[in-house]
Amino acid sequence: MRVGIVILPDQRWSVAGRRWRQAEQWGFDHAWTYDHLGWRDLVDGPWFDSTGTLTAAATVTSRIRLGTLVASPNFRHPVHFARQVTTLDDVSNGRLLLGLGAGGIMFDSAVLGAEPLSPRRRADRFTEFTELLDLLLREDRVTWRGDFYAAVDARSNPGCVQTPRVPFVVAANGPRTLRLAARYGQGWVTTGIQDGDDQAAWWRSVAELAGRMDETLAAAGRDPDTLDRYLLLDSAPVFSLSSAAHFADAVGRAAELGFTDVVTHWPRESSWYAGDEAVLAEVATEVLPRLPGRS
């Protein structure tokens, strides 16, 4: 079991930089940040860009993998984003994990003045976004046209450090996006399906989604061992770092369901992911070293 942590881009680098360094020193396997122009009730800031944050994080770390959780088609074009991804992979010396999602329906989808898309059209756009980004990161030159995006003789030189491209970690809960993850993903990340404050119902939804992914991989003829499975623990009604014991229990349950990776969040003082950094320190120093496969 690998363990990752999300560090929201809501602090100036004088604070955030220490967190990214600390995550590596504590032995987390991967560290992530959100890819939004603004997020929920934190939209009034402070808030910083994901690619700039990850570039800075790459320069102050050397081992930990770094990623977007998840990059959004709401405001990104694959041609430009491919250049940013290539740069991040180079600066991090091949440590980038690229989380990809369909894009939400809140601030990011409204701030540029576009009309909101239906769930079907959002899935259509996500499919195009992923397909074109895959081509751009693998091929030297790409000419391509879809309903949402186009590329005309787009170049990708020098290409990614990781071959054939950076790993995609595809966010998926529904049938279409699960198929997309099975086709393009080196990893799959799920939030489960939250049903109010019912923690047990959330875990049942996670188990059901894990089963659906098994079926999707079988239908695609893909070996299930070739897909890493990430569970975003804090989509549950109870914050995973509410206590070290709660976190350890959640990791154990995720492992039983076949997940290879779990992700928590750096505690905040209030609002989303409110918690105590002392619990994070306890998890890092007492729980992580005791997980199977760690020395």
Secondary structure, DSSP 8 states (H G I E B T S, - for coil): -EEEEE--S-S-HHHHHHHHHHHHHHT-SEEEE---SS-GGGTTS----HHHHHHHHHHS-SSSEEEEEEE-TTS--HHHHHHHHHHHHHHTTS-EEEEE----SSHHHHTT------HHHHHHHHHHHHHHHHHHHH-SEEEEE-SS-EEEEEE-TT--SSSSS--EEEE--SHHHHHHHHHH-SEEEE-----TT-HHHHHHHHHHHHHHHHHHHHHHT--GGGSEEEEEGGGSSS-GGG-HHHHHHHHHHHHHTT-SEEEEE--BSSSTTB--HHHHHHIIIIIGGGSTT--
